[in-house]
Amino acid sequence: MPSRNTLTLLSSGLIVVAFLVFGILDILDYVIVKIILFSSFAVLAFYLISIVLKDPETD
């Protein structure tokens, strides 16, 4: 099982590549594409916030 850092890097990389590909193909204006990309961004943000709140740094 990949670590949380690896999963986060992979998902953010996929989102960036998706924005790039959809922008190049000029289909970024479609509503369904916007919904998919922004919902994946929201899920990634929620995942990062849950990691920060669940696993505080201990000194």
C-alpha positions, 0 to 999 in steps of 0.5 A: 500500500502506498503511503499517504504522501505518495497517494497525495502526489499521484492524485494532484499530479493526475489533476494537473495532467487532466487540466493540461490535457483537457485545456489542450483538447479545448474541452475545458468549457464543458460543464461535465469536465468542470464538475469532474475536475473541480470535484476531484480537486475538492476531494483532494483538499478534503483529504489533505485537511483530514490528514492535517487534523487527524495526524498532528505533529508531535514534538 
